[in-house]
Amino acid sequence: MNLKRMEQILNNDEKVDVFYNNRLVWIQSTNNNIAKVGFIDNFEESDVFIEDLYE
């Protein structure tokens, strides 16, 4: 994923499934090319590169 697509997802009301390492995540925030994500299947959080996220 790239930063432009990330901004589209965050600024849109449409639900989009975003994944990291085959796990569904929700995006908490972004800072340059890093996204703070929470994993849907537990309470774990992680900072990941936006380019490593996918739909």
C-alpha positions in Angstrom: 0.0 0.0 0.0 1.2 3.6 -0.5 0.6 6.7 1.5 -1.9 8.1 -1.0 -4.1 5.0 -0.8 -3.8 5.1 3.0 -5.1 8.6 3.1 -8.0 7.6 0.8 -8.9 4.8 3.2 -8.7 7.0 6.3 -10.7 9.9 4.7 -13.5 7.7 3.4 -16.6 6.3 5.2 -16.4 3.1 3.1 -15.3 0.0 5.0 -12.0 -1.4 3.7 -10.3 -4.5 5.1 -6.6 -3.9 5.6 -4.2 -6.7 6.4 -0.7 -7.1 7.8 1.0 -10.5 7.7 -2.4 -12.1 6.9 -4.0 -10.6 10.0 -6.8 -8.0 9.8 -5.9 -4.7 11.3 -7.4 -1.3 12.1 -5.3 1.8 11.5 -5.0 4.0 14.5 -2.7 6.6 13.1 0.0 7.4 10.5 3.3 9.3 10.7 5.1 9.6 7.4 5.6 6.1 6.2 4.7 4.4 9.5 1.2 3.3 10.6 0.2 2.3 14.1 -2.2 -0.6 13.8 -4.2 -2.7 16.1 -4.9 -6.3 15.4 -8.6 -7.3 15.2 -8.0 -10.8 16.7 -6.4 -9.5 20.0 -5.3 -6.3 21.8 -1.8 -6.3 20.2 -0.6 -3.0 18.6 2.3 -2.5 16.3 4.1 0.2 14.2 4.5 -1.1 10.7 5.6 0.4 7.3 2.6 1.5 5.3 4.0 -0.3 2.3 3.7 -3.6 4.2 -0.1 -3.2 4.6 -2.5 -4.5 1.9 -6.1 -4.8 1.1 
